[in-house]
Every structure is written in C-alpha cells, then in structure tokens.
C-alpha cells in the first residue's frame, strides 16, 4: 500500500470532504509557486513516452489519462494540476451565471465502497470568471470545458445557457462537453431525452460551425440509461455530428454498496461515483462502441482506480480515460501508474 493510502488519505478523511479539497488545492498552489517545485512534481508524477500519445477528435494528447470535470470547477488550478502528469484537464461544470450550488454538506465519502456521493449542484463562479481564469494560465495542457445550465433556467430555455457558456469559454478551451446528465440539478436529466438533446446539440454545432476554428463538442451521459436510450444517443451523436461521448457521469443507483444502509440513507440524494461504477461505465462504453461500430470517440470515466481499470475501458472502446474519485482515493501517483500499465501492454516502436 502506498504512503498516500496508508498515511495521507486517512488523515485527510478526518475533515469535511469539500473543505479539505480546497485546503489541499490551495496548498498545491502555494507549493507550485516555489521555484523548481513544478519541475520536481513533473519529475515525480509525469510519464513521458511517445507510445502514450493519442490523437483524438483532432487534438493531440500527450497521454490518454485526464482529470474529469468537477475537480476544478472554475479553472483556477489547471497550471498546478498539469504538473501531476495529466494528459488533459476538464474544468466545470460551468454555467453562464454564478451559482452557489446546493446546501452544505454536499460531498460525502463512502470509504467501505471507495466511493463518493455528491450533490454539489453546479456550484461555480460563472462562465465569464472561468474564462478569465483560463486566460491567465501558463501551461499548455489540453483543457476541456464542461458546460451546463443554471438551476433557475427552465428546460425550454436551456439551450441559451449552453450557448452563453460555450461562447464565453470558446477562446480558452480545446474541447467542450455538454453536461445533461448530472443528477443534482432538478430536471436536467430530462434534457437527455431524444428531442431536447438533439436540439441543444444541433444549435451548438451550428454556432460552432460559424467559428473560424470549430472545436470538438462532446456529450456526457449518465450510466443509468437503458439500452434503448443508448441507441438514441448513438443516433443523435451521428445525426448532430457531435465529436464524441463521455461515458459516464455519476449514478443515482445505490445497488451493491457495502456501506451500511443507514449511512447511505442519511446522506440522501446525490450522484454516486467511484468503484461501484467501474463495471457499469465499462458496459456502457462497450455497448456504445459495438453498437455504433466505433463511429465516434469515447472518453471512459467511472471507477478507475488502477491501470487495469483504465485498460479495461480502453479495450472496451474508449480512446481516452478520466479519473476523479480514483485520484482522491489513490493519490496523485495514479496517472503515472496508469500510463506505466498501458506501456506494459504497448509494443515498443
């Protein structure tokens, strides 16, 4: 067991999950301001090898392991996180207007399951502030912009929220993700239905096509979709020429948890992420890949805690992977460990 899992993580879990997140990230920001520290971190956590490079939806990734949305909602830590070896970093979810999110506490650990439950509610400082933060960044790591609608916006007007966030972030991100799959904004998942989803994607792609350099737009889906709904996703992605799919977001299911039911019930609503999602997210990736005949790239996310988890998703049809809960539970060495695992299965050129 690593030093992080044996000593650091147990210490961190003595504190509120959301509060300690900011303490740790501010500490990383302070550390990275020390001369040579970013170079030292890259030396420790980065794995460089030409065999790790991937070209996906027109972008060249130095490795296939990214950080999922939700960790850096406002794009304030991209420079610091880039020192930990990530091939790409997805910020957000970003909404047009700032919003406080749901009432605290809203982030919970299920340690027996190595999982998290969150009902953050798209807390963020708004798309203009996120754009300002990204404008100041110095690293060249690929950045994704995960966009959503404000809680107060009716679903009939949701497209305008996505358009506003899209246009504000456009100069500063490399790709976009349309988030209609978070369970923590009332009614948001209704936008996953065929017609509303198709409309939002078509409007965004139309606006994107008017840009001098159109950027890839991806769709992030829930793990709770039925096969029939996944068939609709395939049809919609093809019809709207969406660049790819991120599979999957958090789940509302509580099946198969080993944490006691009283604790889970007491926590209440929210999206579950982590190890309980490992198999289901891989199933969704495989289904989309096989049924679409590999018609579009897939970013696999959900329950990746080691190299084998990532390799399973890549073998199922993912082109890239993202970590979130695994990064928290396993620590910053997870990116390098996954990259090393991938290299063991990759023939030398």
ZIDALIN-V606299 format. One record per backbone hydrogen bond with DSSP energy under -1.0 kcal/mol. CO is the residue of the C=O (numbers start at 1). NH is the residue of the N-H. E is the energy in kcal/mol with one decimal. If there is no record, write none. Layout:
# ZIDALIN-V606299
co = <CO | CO>
nh = <NH | NH>
e = <E | E>
This chain:
# ZIDALIN-V606299
co = <2 | 3 | 3 | 4 | 7 | 8 | 9 | 11 | 12 | 16 | 17 | 18 | 19 | 20 | 21 | 22 | 23 | 24 | 25 | 26 | 27 | 28 | 31 | 34 | 36 | 37 | 38 | 39 | 40 | 41 | 42 | 49 | 50 | 54 | 56 | 59 | 61 | 64 | 65 | 66 | 67 | 72 | 77 | 78 | 80 | 81 | 88 | 89 | 91 | 92 | 94 | 95 | 99 | 106 | 108 | 110 | 110 | 114 | 115 | 116 | 117 | 118 | 120 | 124 | 126 | 127 | 128 | 129 | 130 | 131 | 134 | 142 | 143 | 143 | 144 | 145 | 146 | 147 | 150 | 154 | 155 | 157 | 158 | 159 | 160 | 161 | 162 | 163 | 164 | 165 | 166 | 169 | 175 | 176 | 177 | 178 | 185 | 187 | 188 | 189 | 190 | 193 | 194 | 195 | 196 | 197 | 198 | 199 | 200 | 201 | 202 | 203 | 204 | 205 | 208 | 216 | 217 | 218 | 219 | 221 | 226 | 227 | 228 | 229 | 230 | 231 | 232 | 233 | 234 | 235 | 236 | 237 | 244 | 245 | 246 | 247 | 251 | 254 | 260 | 261 | 262 | 263 | 264 | 271 | 272 | 273 | 274 | 275 | 277 | 278 | 279 | 280 | 281 | 282 | 283 | 284 | 285 | 286 | 287 | 288 | 289 | 297 | 298 | 298 | 299 | 300 | 306 | 307 | 308 | 309 | 310 | 311 | 312 | 313 | 320 | 321 | 323 | 324 | 325 | 326 | 327 | 331 | 333 | 334 | 335 | 336 | 337 | 338 | 339 | 340 | 343>
nh = <6 | 7 | 8 | 9 | 11 | 12 | 13 | 14 | 15 | 20 | 21 | 22 | 23 | 24 | 25 | 26 | 27 | 28 | 29 | 30 | 31 | 32 | 34 | 37 | 40 | 41 | 42 | 43 | 44 | 45 | 46 | 52 | 53 | 61 | 59 | 56 | 54 | 321 | 87 | 323 | 90 | 92 | 81 | 82 | 83 | 84 | 67 | 144 | 146 | 70 | 148 | 127 | 124 | 119 | 117 | 113 | 115 | 275 | 110 | 273 | 108 | 271 | 102 | 99 | 130 | 131 | 132 | 133 | 134 | 135 | 137 | 89 | 174 | 175 | 91 | 177 | 94 | 179 | 153 | 157 | 158 | 160 | 162 | 163 | 164 | 165 | 166 | 167 | 168 | 169 | 170 | 172 | 145 | 218 | 147 | 220 | 188 | 190 | 191 | 192 | 193 | 197 | 198 | 199 | 200 | 201 | 202 | 203 | 204 | 205 | 206 | 207 | 208 | 209 | 211 | 176 | 243 | 178 | 246 | 249 | 230 | 231 | 232 | 233 | 234 | 235 | 236 | 237 | 238 | 239 | 240 | 242 | 219 | 299 | 221 | 301 | 272 | 257 | 264 | 265 | 266 | 267 | 268 | 118 | 251 | 116 | 277 | 278 | 281 | 282 | 283 | 284 | 285 | 286 | 287 | 288 | 289 | 290 | 291 | 292 | 294 | 245 | 319 | 320 | 247 | 322 | 310 | 311 | 312 | 313 | 314 | 315 | 316 | 318 | 300 | 66 | 68 | 328 | 329 | 330 | 331 | 334 | 337 | 338 | 339 | 340 | 341 | 342 | 343 | 344 | 346>
e = <-2.3 | -2.7 | -1.2 | -3.3 | -1.3 | -2.5 | -2.1 | -1.5 | -1.7 | -2.5 | -1.1 | -1.3 | -1.8 | -2.7 | -2.2 | -2.3 | -1.8 | -2.3 | -2.2 | -2.2 | -2.5 | -2.4 | -1.6 | -1.8 | -2.2 | -2.8 | -2.2 | -2.0 | -1.8 | -3.0 | -2.2 | -2.1 | -1.0 | -3.7 | -2.7 | -2.4 | -2.4 | -3.0 | -3.5 | -2.4 | -2.1 | -1.3 | -2.9 | -1.9 | -1.3 | -2.0 | -1.9 | -2.5 | -2.2 | -2.2 | -2.4 | -1.2 | -1.9 | -2.8 | -2.5 | -1.1 | -1.8 | -1.7 | -2.7 | -2.7 | -2.9 | -3.1 | -2.6 | -2.3 | -2.1 | -2.1 | -2.2 | -2.3 | -2.4 | -2.0 | -1.1 | -2.6 | -3.3 | -1.2 | -2.8 | -2.4 | -3.1 | -2.5 | -1.2 | -1.6 | -1.2 | -1.3 | -2.0 | -2.3 | -2.2 | -2.4 | -2.4 | -2.5 | -2.3 | -2.2 | -1.5 | -2.4 | -2.7 | -2.8 | -2.9 | -2.2 | -2.4 | -1.1 | -2.1 | -1.7 | -1.6 | -2.2 | -2.2 | -2.2 | -2.2 | -2.4 | -2.3 | -2.4 | -2.3 | -2.6 | -2.2 | -2.2 | -2.8 | -2.3 | -1.6 | -2.9 | -2.0 | -3.0 | -3.0 | -2.4 | -2.3 | -2.2 | -1.6 | -2.1 | -2.3 | -2.2 | -2.9 | -2.9 | -2.1 | -2.6 | -2.9 | -1.5 | -2.0 | -2.7 | -2.3 | -2.2 | -3.2 | -1.0 | -1.8 | -2.9 | -2.3 | -2.0 | -1.9 | -2.2 | -2.2 | -2.2 | -2.3 | -1.7 | -2.5 | -1.5 | -2.4 | -2.4 | -2.2 | -2.6 | -2.6 | -2.6 | -2.6 | -2.8 | -2.8 | -1.7 | -2.7 | -1.9 | -3.0 | -1.3 | -2.4 | -2.2 | -1.6 | -2.8 | -2.7 | -1.5 | -2.3 | -3.0 | -1.4 | -2.5 | -2.9 | -2.7 | -2.5 | -1.6 | -2.8 | -2.7 | -1.3 | -1.7 | -2.3 | -2.3 | -2.4 | -2.6 | -2.1 | -2.4 | -2.2 | -1.6 | -1.4>
